[in-house]
Amino acid sequence: MPIDVLLLVLLGAVFHASWNALVKSGTDKALDATLVAAGAAACSIPFLPFLSLPGAVALPFLIVSAVLQFAYFRLVAAAYTVGDIGLVYPIMRGVAPLIVAASSNLFLGETLSPAAIGGIAVISAGILTLAFEARHGGRHAILLALANAVVIAGYTFVDGVGARLSTSPISYTLWMSLLPPVLLFSWALYQRGWAPVSAHVRHHWWRGLAGGAGSILSYGLALWAMTKAPVAVVAALRETSILFAIAISVLILKEKASVWRYIAGATIALGVLIMRLG
């Protein structure tokens, strides 16, 4: 993998960890996740007039991706509501690249090098190690996290192919962000009504804008990287966001980190090195 691609995927991982921290720290995680999706769309709209359309061939992928992204944001909120982030986040982000790596040859015809396979395995093992330190969240949280790992793998495949078939990965990314918040807000209004949803938006709009910017930048960088490197490799590398989540937890939120977090961090860094050398 070229060094510029690697560094940009890592930058995207920083953005990803940041918006997840915003959702986790909120009082209403379902609406905060919805605001993040809306913020991503708001950040995308000003650029759309200056970009070409993704192309008709990409339209089915955009529609399928929107449905999967709707499920993703809903499961993120549900999992963070009932489970500790030390349990939920590693499972969601650790199992997904394993699914992608195991099935990328079947769906995409990609053949990974031994170094890439080894790096993916080591990174995933490092992320999953964090589950050992979890103190909260039980069977329900684990099932939600595993379900979301499947969804993550699904939209990784869909958008990886869609970005390659489109006229522009950037255009695909920005158009892809528009439909999920429509679905999410429609669901929120159906469940709760106008008053509580509008009140939350008025008081917490900044969460959506900041988180949305981080979300769209993170995923946009990943989709661009998928046009330059194997999808499975990019999918695994962006899961190093857990390292930055640990840093945010310790340095900004002042949370205590167990030895498992540091072991996981070293393991993930080793996996990145193996992939880079390969």
N, C-alpha and C positions, 0 to 999 in steps of 0.2 A: 504493500500500500504506500503511495507517495506521501511524503512527510506533510505536504500542505493539506491533503485530504484528511490525514490522521488528526492534525491540529484543529481543523475546523469541526470535525466530529466531536472532539473533546470539548471545544467551545460550546457546541450545541448541548453537550451533557451538562455543562454548568447551568445553562438556561433551563434545562429540564428539571434539574434538582431544585432550582429556585422557585419555579411556579408550583411544584409539588409541595414545597414548604409553605407557600402561601395558602394553599387549600387545606393542608393539615392543621395550620394554626388558626383557621377561621372557626367561627361559632356555628355556621350553617354550611357544612361541607358540600351538600348537594347544590345549593344556590351559588356558592363560591366557584365550584367546578363549572357551572353553567356560565358564570361571569367570565371565567378564563376563556372558555370557548368563544363567547361573544367578543371579548377583548382581542382575540386572535383575528376574528373577522374584521373588527374595526381597524386594526392595524394593516390589514390587507387591502381594504377597499381603495384607499388613496392611490395605490400603485397599479390597480387593474387597468385604468385607461391607457397606461404606457406600455402594457404588455400584450403580446398576441394571445389569442385564445388557445387553450391547451390542445384543441383539435377534437373532431368528432369521435375519433377512435378512443379517446381518453374518457369520454362521458360516462360509459358504464362503470368504469373504475371509480370515478368521482362519486357516483351515486352509492355504490357498494361501500366505499370508504366512509361516506357520511353516516350510514347506518352503523357501521362498526365503531366509528368515533363516538356516536351517541351512546352506544353500549359501554364504550371505554370510560367516558366521563362519569356515567352513572355508577359503574362498578368502582371507580376510584373513590368517589364520594362514599359509597356504601362500605367499602373496605376500611377507609380511614375513620369511619364513624364507629365501627365495632372492634377494630384491631389496632395494635401498636404499630407505628411506622417501622420499627425495627423488625417486625415480623412480616408485615404486608408488603412493604416496598421491595425488599430483597426477593421475595417469592415472585411478585409480579414481574420485576425486571430481570430476574435470574432465570426463570423457567422459559420465558419467551424466546431468547436466542437459542436455547437448546432445541425448541420446537422448530425454529427456522432452519437451524443447521441440519437437523435430522431430515427435513423434508425439502430443502432447497434443490437438491438434485432431481427429485421427483417432479416438482412444480416448475422450476426455472431452468433445469438442465445445467446448473452450475456445479463444477467440480472444484472442491476446495483442496488446497495444498495441505500436507501433513502439519506444517507449522500453523496454518490458519485453524485447522481443527483442534490442535493442541491449545492454541491461544484461547479459542472459544470455550473449551472445556475448563481451562484454568480460571478465566474471568467468571464464568458461571459458578464454579465452585467457590470462588471468593465471595461472590454476592450472596450465595445461599448460606455461607458460613454465618452471616449476620443473623440468621434466624435463631441461632443458639442463644443469643442474648435477650430474646424477646421475653417480656414479663406479662404482657397483656394480649388479649385476643386469643380466641380458641378456635374450635373447629369451624365455626361460621366464617371467621375472618380468613382462615386458610382456604376454604372453598371459594370465597369471593376472589381472593388473590389468584388462585389457580385458574378460575374462570376468566379473569382479566388477562392472564398470561396468554391464554388461547386467543382472545380477542386481539391482543397486541401482535401476536404472530400473524393473525389474519390480515390486519390492515398493513402490516409490514410487507407482506407479499403483494397485496392489492396495489398499494401505493408505489412500491418498488417497480412493478411492471407498468403501472399507469404513468409514472414519471418518465420512464424510458420511451414509452410510445407517444407521449405528448410532444408538442413542438418545443416546449420549454419546461424544464423541471420547476423553475421559479414560478411560472404562470400556473402550473398544475398545483403547486403547494398553496398559492394564494386563493385560487378558486375552490380548492378542496376545503378551505376553512369556512366557507360561507354557509353551508347547509347545516352542519352539526348544531350551531347555536339556535337555529330556527326550530329544530326538532327538540332540543333541550328546553327552550323557553316554552314551547307549546305544551310539553309534558308538565313543566312546573306550573303553568297557568291552569292546566286541567286539574292538577292535584290540589293546588293551594288557593287559586283565585288571584285576582289582580292586586289587591291591596298589599298582602305580605310580600309578594314578589317585587312590586314596584318600590316598596319601602326598603327592601334589602339592596336593590340596585342603587337607590339614592344615597345610601349610607356607605356602600362598599364598592362603588364603581371603580375606584382606583385599584382595588385588588384585581378586578377583571382586566383592566388595561395593562397593568404591569405583568400579571401572569400570562395574559394573552400574547403580549409581545415576546416574552420568553418562550412560550409554547410554539409560536409560529416560526421564530428564528431557529429554535432547536430542531424542529421537524424539517424545516426547509433545508438546513444544512445537511441533515441526514439523507434526505431525498436526493439532493445534489450529489452527495458522496456515493449513493447507490448507482449513479450513472458512471462513476469512475472506478468502482471497486465492487466485488461480490456483495450481494445483499446480506448474506449471512454474516460476513465479516463486519460490515457496517453496523448491523443490528446488535452484534455482540459488543462492539467497541463503544457504542453510545450508552451501554448499560454501566459504563464507568461513572455515570452520573451519581451512583451511590457514594463514590469517594467525595464528591463535592457536597452531597447531602450530609455526610459525616462532618465535613469541615464547617458547614452552616450550623449544624447541631452543636458542635463544640465551641466554635469561635464566636458565633453570633447569638445563638439561643442559650449559650452557657450550660448546655446539658452535659452530664458526665458520660464519658465513653468507656465501655468495658473493653477488656483485652480482645474480645472477639472482633470488635470494630477495627482494631489496628491489624490483627491477623488478616482480616478480610481485605483491608486496604493494601497490604503488602502482596497478597495473592493476586489481586486485580492488577496491580502495577506490573507484576511478573507476567501475567497473561498479555497485557498490552505490549510488553517488550518482546515476547515470543511472536506475536502477530507482526510486529514491526520488522523483526529480523527475517520473517518468512516472506 
